[in-house]
Amino acid sequence: MGDTLLSGKTSFKARALLVGSRLELRALEEADSLALTPLTIEVEGGIAVLYRYGAVVLFGVDPLHEAVILNRLSTLISAPFAHPEVEEVTVRVSQEGREGMRGSTVFISVVDVERIQVIADILAKSAVLAQYEAKVGQNIERIEPLATDLERHGRIGGNAKEMLRHIGTMLLSEYVMVGRVSIPEKPEVLWETPSLQGFYNRLEDEFEILERHTALERKLKLISITAETLLDVMNNRHAIRLEWYIIILIVAELLLSLYDLFLR
């Protein structure tokens, strides 16, 4: 199979696109495929590796065919992203040196499904991390002014509650997405082909997959704690204000009673 995959090309592009929050692959799984976990199929000009969490990784596919493939997949994409996150490398077949990354090129000794899946796993995870690193950065920018207002002025702006709700919704989706991808887990292909473990580890290190995942989790946790703290401050302030309203009403009622008692 290694001789026929990608028509014997010795150099080609590998391109991962995070196209949406989910891909419905059941219909495609019934068609002919090179592998099922993850779904790996031959497409116009190359190979596609498809992930349920919304990533499409294309090997040896030119831009024209890429557009055709993505258009064909469009009905299977849930919550499509307007601007898909992209990770791209050049893959080169070479018998010299060990398999791994040199510069921006991934070197492999042979083109086979297993190596394609290893590269696809790394590129897809890197695309997911890049997407949510950007989103978490945006959330930090939104929440920072609220924390600064509280520190400097002892109060939070009037639209803070709505903004915090929005941040909470975003956080939930980010937790769900990052959790669904299972970034720290090794792909199933390594259980079947343990000899590729070293190749996988080298790519994982090159793209800093585990380090980025750890940093992302820390940032998500920090934003969550900060948002909860700000909400607690707001809720406590409202509770104190409500208590004062009740006290004022009681005093007013008492004064009215005294007025009725002594002046009438």
Secondary structure by P-SEA (a helix, b strand, c coil): ccccccccccbbbbbbbbcccccccccccccccccccccccccccbbbbbbccbbbbbccccaaaaaaaaaaacccccccccbbbbbbbbbbbbccccccccccbbbbccccaaaaaaaaaaaaaaaaaaaaaaaaaaaaaaaaaaaaaaaaccccccaaaaaaaaaaaaaaaaaaaaaaaccccccccccccccaaaaaaaaaaaaaaaaaaaaaaaaaaaaaaaaaaaaaaaaaaaaaaaaaaaaaaaaaaaaaaaaaaccc
